[in-house]
Amino acid sequence: MKYFITEQERENTCYHEWQKGHFDGVSFWKNDSLLISEDMHYKLGLEELFKIIIPEYDPLGETEVSEKQWILLMQKASELGGEVLECLQEADKWVNNTLKEYYMFTMIGM
């Protein structure tokens, strides 16, 4: 993958983690999480995009994302195009599989 990595590929803690379901407040770096480097997160302007769709988005904490919010994020990314769209498209299969099972996922800022 170009934008995301898995826990097995992680080399440090400078990543934003996308976890399946609700964050339990304790467990980080789960084997089935998606990770995006902090540098890539800010380079692509994801914080600004997320805040447009999810005003309570916390880049340094936990933010739960529903299916409706994901659809709106993908629509906005489609309007923006470029690498932002490419990045979210890369995560789309993981997100959709997660939403089928958990109905939401949690973005954890680091």
Secondary structure, 3 states (H helix, E strand, C coil): CCCEECHHHCCCCCEEEEEECCCCCCCCCCCCCEEEEHHHHHHCCHHHHHHHHCCCCCCCCEEEEEHHHHHHHHHHHHHHCHHHHHHHHHHHHHHHHHHHHHCEEEEECC
